[in-house]
Amino acid sequence: MALFLHRAAAPAGVNLPTTVTDQGLIDISGHAQDEINQIVELGIMEPRTNMTFNPNDHVTRADMAQHLHAFLQQATPGPG
């Protein structure tokens, strides 16, 4: 989900951080670390705990709706 949102950011007008800041997540090594850190930094997705993201967990429909809502709050509005 984080990688999907990261890839959709530029076309949607979401400004990703230019410098990747480590968000202190201990379980994202080998799992698109930079992309996850950027999405978490923007508040689009949140860690499951203070130090874990659980990148292999399933994303529920409720989670997806929450992530998309947070994403769209940062997107550039389109025409009309």
C-alpha positions as CSV (number, residue, x, y, z in Angstrom):
1,M,0.0,0.0,0.0
2,A,2.8,2.4,0.9
3,L,4.5,1.7,-2.5
4,F,1.2,2.2,-4.3
5,L,0.7,5.6,-2.6
6,H,4.3,6.6,-3.2
7,R,4.0,5.9,-6.9
8,A,0.7,7.8,-7.1
9,A,2.1,10.8,-5.3
10,A,3.7,12.8,-8.2
11,P,0.7,12.4,-10.5
12,A,-1.7,13.5,-7.7
13,G,0.4,16.5,-6.8
14,V,1.5,15.1,-3.4
15,N,4.9,16.6,-2.5
16,L,7.1,13.9,-1.1
17,P,9.9,14.9,1.2
18,T,13.1,15.6,-0.9
19,T,15.3,14.1,1.8
20,V,14.3,10.7,3.3
21,T,14.2,10.8,7.1
22,D,14.5,7.5,9.0
23,Q,11.2,7.2,10.9
24,G,12.8,4.6,13.3
25,L,10.9,1.6,12.0
26,I,12.8,-1.5,12.8
27,D,11.0,-3.9,10.5
28,I,11.1,-2.3,7.0
29,S,14.6,-3.4,5.9
30,G,14.3,-4.8,2.4
31,H,10.7,-3.5,2.1
32,A,10.9,-0.2,0.1
33,Q,12.4,1.6,3.1
34,D,12.7,5.0,1.5
35,E,9.1,5.0,0.2
36,I,7.7,3.8,3.5
37,N,9.7,6.4,5.5
38,Q,8.4,9.2,3.2
39,I,4.7,8.1,3.4
40,V,4.9,7.8,7.2
41,E,6.7,11.2,7.5
42,L,3.8,12.8,5.6
43,G,1.2,11.1,7.9
44,I,-0.4,9.3,5.1
45,M,0.2,5.9,6.8
46,E,1.1,5.3,10.4
47,P,3.3,2.7,12.0
48,R,1.5,-0.1,13.8
49,T,3.5,0.6,16.9
50,N,6.2,3.2,17.8
51,M,8.9,1.1,16.1
52,T,7.1,-1.3,13.7
53,F,5.3,-0.9,10.4
54,N,4.5,-4.6,9.7
55,P,5.0,-4.3,5.9
56,N,3.7,-7.8,5.3
57,D,0.4,-7.3,7.1
58,H,-2.9,-7.3,5.2
59,V,-4.5,-3.9,4.5
60,T,-8.1,-3.9,5.4
61,R,-10.7,-1.9,3.5
62,A,-11.0,0.4,6.5
63,D,-7.2,0.9,6.5
64,M,-7.2,1.5,2.8
65,A,-9.9,4.1,3.1
66,Q,-8.1,5.9,5.9
67,H,-4.8,5.9,3.9
68,L,-6.5,7.2,0.7
69,H,-8.3,9.9,2.7
70,A,-5.0,11.1,4.2
71,F,-3.3,10.9,0.7
72,L,-6.1,12.9,-0.9
73,Q,-5.9,15.6,1.8
74,Q,-2.4,16.3,0.5
75,A,-3.1,16.0,-3.2
76,T,-3.5,19.0,-5.5
77,P,-7.2,19.5,-6.4
78,G,-8.0,18.9,-10.0
79,P,-10.2,21.0,-12.2
80,G,-13.8,21.3,-11.1
